[in-house]
Amino acid sequence: MHVVRSFVSLTPSHSTLLTYGLIMFLISTGDAILSYAVPVFLEETLSNPFWMGIILSTSSVVGLLADLFIGEWCKEKGYSFFLCWMFVMAAAFPLSLLFLPAVVPVFILAMAFWGVYYELIQFANYHFVHTFLTRHQHASAWGILSLFFSFAYFLGPILAGRYLDDSLKTPFIVAILILTCGLLSFMLFLHRYHEKGTYQQRRPMRKNIFTELQVWTVLFRPLWPLWFFHLTLNLVDATFWSIGTVFSEQLRSTHPFGEFFFVAYMLPALVVGFFVGKLAQPFGKKRIAFLAGLGCGFFLFFAGLTTHVPLLLLFVFLSSICSALASPELSATFEDYVSRLGNLGNELVGLNQTASSIAYIIGPVLAGGIAVLLGFQKTFTIMGALLVLTSLLSILATPRKIHLPQKNLQEISSTKG
């Protein structure tokens, strides 16, 4: 509770973060329901986990393109701009699956809406934290926000599983109703808190995608260990939210504890978020994130090997504890760099999000392919081993202090057009 008490001194007030967190909870609950229900819907329709993974990955192909264009074309926009357009895309996603024919082109269109709205949420969150919170509060802020996200993604699969018993499309209707509540809450939030300028001394810039790629290249050189670590963490998450949802439904039908698979995955983050920021103080955000990733991969490796369902749930639970610590610490690390970059912060948000997008492009396809060859459960062993290797590489390759090439970035920025 010490983390929560530390927000009493927030300016304008700690209630701003908590109110925003409530909006994120509603948005994320709707997304969690869809994230659980859509793979089951696609698998039932397509009857092939590999093709299910192909369809799911198209959302992240679009998301990757969105990272490129949003970072370049929306430099002067604040969190409210990103959230407004997010709600438009969020509504289009389930509505297209509800009212359009259940054919592959419609699935791809729905995935495109999903890909764009997920990226818009991430840009909104980075801009909100950067706008309202000081740099030394970044880790605690992401820890508090992770509690809202985690509770939503804990609750969402439970709701989705219950409503899937009624019909495949009932979860879509429930998600739309929850997102509508999120929209109303957001409108009240904007009325209560005016938008602050995210960056100071902005100057108009021409839009040049090739220059954006050049900036990404310059940023990638010092940050590549963090980027690959972020990629692998999201590969694990993509595995859970693709073949993991189908595996969970299988466990529900074969074992009385099977329905707790996603509970074991999502529950730890409801507690771990309170400790984010405090654990990093003696060790540093990056090192805590890497060590936690190492533990996450280790436990996930054994989760894929055991045939005892309660032991499987325990390994998933322990793996999730480590993941729940690694993700917000990594987000806080990137948030620090976004603050240091000033007017070029959007470029780093975009680059960071490419790791997530690429993970969700290849993750469902890779997990689906492994599941076809080795089975659903063994897929988690492969992903756990990959995360262990990536965490070790990141520990060895990342310097204690990363110096961003500010001069080179400013030179590129000054030559835009």
N, C-alpha and C positions, 0 to 999 in steps of 0.2 A: 504493500500500500504506500510505501515511501515514494514510488514512482508517481502515483496519482497525486499525492500531496504536493509534489514538486511543481505541479501545474497551477497552483494557486497564484503564482506570480506572473502568469502569462499575460501578455499584452496583445490584444485588448482584454481578453480574459480567457481562462481555461474553458469556459462554456462554449467558446467558438469551436475549439477542436472537438469537444464532445458532441456538439450539435451536428457538425459536419460528419462526425463518425456515425451518427444515427442515420444520416442520409446514405452513407456508404453501406451501412448494414442492410437497409432496404434494397438498395441496388444489388448488392452482393447476394442477398437471399434469393432474389429473382434469378440472378445469374446462376447460382448454385443449383436451383431446381432445374433449370434448363440444361446445365452442364451434366447433371445426372441423367435426366430424362432423354435428351437428344441422342446420345449414343445407343441407348436401349431402343429407342424408336427407329434409328437407322439400321441397327442390327436386325431387328424384327422385319424391317422392310426389305433390306438387301440380303439378309441371311448369310453374311460373310464378314468376319471381323477385319479382314485385310481391306476390303472395299469400304467398310465403315471408316477405317482409319484414313483412307484416301480422301473421302468426303470431308471428314473433320479437319484434315490438314489444310484444306483450301481456305478455311477461315483465317489461318495464320499467314498464308501466302498474301492475302489481301491486307492483313495486318502489317506485314513487312513493308509493303508498298505504302501503307498509311504512315508508318514511322518516317519514311523518307520525305513524304510530302508535308506532313504535319509539322515536322521540325523546321522545314524551310519556309513554309507559307504562313505559319501562324505564330511568328516570333512575338508579335505585340499582343497576343491574346492571353487572357487570364483564365483561371480555373472555371469561371462561370460560363465562358464561351465553350470550353470543351465539354462541360456537363450538359449544356443545352442541346448540343448536337448529339451527345451520347444518348439522351433520352429518345431522340428521333430514331436513331439506329436500333436502340434496344427494343422499341415498340415494333419496328419493321421485322425483326428477327422471328419472334414467335408467331406474329400475325401471318407471315408468309407460309409458315409450316401448318398453321391452322386452316387457312382458307384457300391455299393454292394446291394444285394436284400433287400427289406424292410421287414425284418423278425426279430423276437425278438433276436436271437443270434447276429445278426449284430448290433442291437441297443445297446446291452450290450458291445460289442467290442468297439463301438464308445464312449460309456460312460467311458470305461476304459481309452482310450486315453485322454478324457476330464479331468478325475480325476487326472491323472499324470501331465498333462501340467499345470493345475491350481496350483498344489502344487509347481511345479518348479518355477512358477512366484513368489510365495510368498517367497521362499528361496532366489531367486535372489534379490528381493527388500530389504529384511533384510540385506543381505550381501553388497549390494551397499551402503545403508545408513551408515552401520557400517564402510565400507571401506573409504568413501570419506568425511564423516561429523563427527564433534566432538559431544560429548554427549549433550552439551547444545543446539545444533542445531537440535536434533532429532525431537522434536515436530513440529518445523517449517518445517522441511524437509518432514515429513509425511503429513503435511497440504498442502504443495505445490504439492506433488505427488497426494494427494487426489483430487486436482483440475483437473489434467489430467485424473485420473480414472473417476471422476464424469462427466466430459464433454463427455468422451467416452461412458459411460453408459447412459448419457442423449441423445446423438446422435444416438447410436446404435438401441434402440427400434423404434425410428422414421423411420430410414432407413429400419429396418426389416419389420415394418408394411406396409410401402409403397411397398416393393418388394414382400411381401406375397400376395399382390393383383395380381401379375403376375403369380406366382406359388409357391408351398410350398418349392421348392428347390432353387429358385433364390437367396434368402439370403445367402445360403451356398457358392455360386459362388462369391458373393460380399465380403463375409468374407475372402475367400481365397486370393482374390486380395489385400485386405487391409493388411492381415498378411504378404503377400509377400513384400509390401512396408515397413512393420515393420522390416522384415529380412534385407532388403537392408540398412535401416537406422542403424540397429545394427552393420552391417559390417563396415559402415563408422565410427560409434562411436568407435569401437575397434581399427580402424586405427588411430583415433585421440587421444584416451585416453588409455594408456597402463594399464593393470590390476595390481593393487597394492595387496600386500599380506594382507589378511584379518586378520590373526592372527600371532602373533610373537611366536618364540620358540616352534614351533610345534614339536611333536615327534611321530613317527609311532605308531599306536595302532592296535591291532587285532580287527577283527570285531566280535562282540558278541551281538546278538539281545536281549538276556536275560538280559545282563548288561544294555542295552539301556532302557529296561523297568524298571530296578531298578533305573536308574538315573531319569527317568520320575516320578517315585513314590516319590523320595526324593524332586524333584522340585514341585510336585503337592501339597504337604502339606502346604507350605506357600502361594501358589498362587491360591488355589482352588476357592476363590471368583471371581478373575479376569477371571479364566478359564470358570466358569459357566456363567458369564456375557457375555463373548465373545461367548459362545455357543448360548445363547438366542438371542443376536443381529443377529447372522447368521441364526438362525431359522426364524426370521422375514424376513431377506433378501431372504432366500430360499422360503418362502411363496410367496413373490412378484415375484420371477423369476420362479415359477412353476405354481401354480393356478392363480397368479396375471396376467400372460400374457394372459391366456385364458379369465379371467374376463375382462381384458382391451379390448379384441376383442369383447366381448359381449356388453360392454358399447359403443363401437364405432358404433355398429349396432342399438342401441336403443336410444342414446342421442347425440345431436350435440357436447357436451363437453366431451363425453366419450373417445375420442382419446387423451385427455390430462391427462389421469390417470397416465401413466408412466412419462410424463413430470413433473407432480406434485411431483412424487417420486424422480426423479433424479435432477431436477433443483436446489434445495437449496444448494447442495454440491458444485455447481459452485462458490458460494459466501462464504459459511461458511469456506472453506479451508483457506482463507486469515486470519481468526481470530484464527485458531488453534495455540496454543503455547502462545499467548498473554492472552487468558482467563484463562489459567492454572496457570499463574504466581502467582496470589494471593491465589488460592485455591488448586492447585496441579492437576496433570494430572488425577490421579485416581478418585478424587472426582468429577471433571468436567465431566468425562466420565459417572460415575454412575448417576449423576443428569440429564445429557442429556438423558441417557437411560430411566430414569423415565418419562421424558416428552415425549419421543418417544412412549413409551407404552401407556401413558395416551391418547394421541391424536389418536393413532391407534385404541384403544378400541372404541372410539366414531365414528371413520370412518366406522367401521363395523356395526353400528347401524342406521345411518341416511339413509333415503330414498331419500334425496334431493341431486342430483348429484353434483351441485356446492359446497355444504357444504361438501360432501364426499371428493372432490378434495382439499378443504381447509384443512381438518383434515389430509389428507395424506401429504400435503405440510408442515404443521407444524410438523408432526411426522418426516418427512424426515429432516427438519432443525436440530432437536435434534439428529437424527441418524448420520447425516453428521458431527456433532461435536464429538459424542461419539467414533466413529470408529477410526479416526486418533489419538485421544488422547490415546486410549487404545493401538494402535500400537506403539506409541511413548513410552508408559510405558514399554511394552515388549522389545522394542529396547534398553532401558536403561539397563534392566536386561541382555539382550544378550551381551552387551558390558562388563558388570561386570563379566560375566562368562568366557570370553576369549575363550580358546580352547573348552570349553563345550557349547559355544553359540548355536551350531547347535541343540543340544538336546532340548534347550528351544524353538527354532523356531519350531522344530518338535512337541513338546508338545502343543505349542500354536495352531499349525495348526490342531491338532486332534480335537480341539473344532469346527473349521470350517468344517472339514470333517464329524464329527458325526452329526453336524447340517444339512448338506446337504444329509446325509443318511436318517435321520428320518424326516427332514423337509418336503420334497415333499410327502412322504408317509403319514405323519401326516396331512398335509394340504389337501392332496387329500381325505383322509378319512373323515375329518371334512366337507369338501366341499360336499361330497356325502350325509352326514347326515343333515347338516345345511344350505348348500348353500355356494357359493364362498365368498360372502361379509361377512357373519357371522364369517368366518374363521379368518378374521383380528381382530375381537373383542377378540377371544380366544387368539391369539398370543399377542395382546396388553396387556391383563391381565397378561399373563405369564411374559412378559418383566417388567411390573410394580413390580411384586412380586420379581423377580430376582434382579432388581435394588435396591429395599429396603433391601434385604438380603445382597447384596454386600456392601452397605453403612454401615450396622451394623457390618458386619463380618470382614471387611478389616482394618487392623491397618494402621496408618499414615505412618509408615516406615516398609517395609517388608525386613527382613534380610534373604538372601539366605544362605543355609547350605553349604558354600564353602568347609569346611573341610571334611564333609561327602562325597561330590561330588568328591573331589580329591582322597579320599581313595578308592572309587568305581572305579574311573578311573585308579588308579595305580594297581588295581588287575585284569584289563581286560586280557582276554585270557583264 
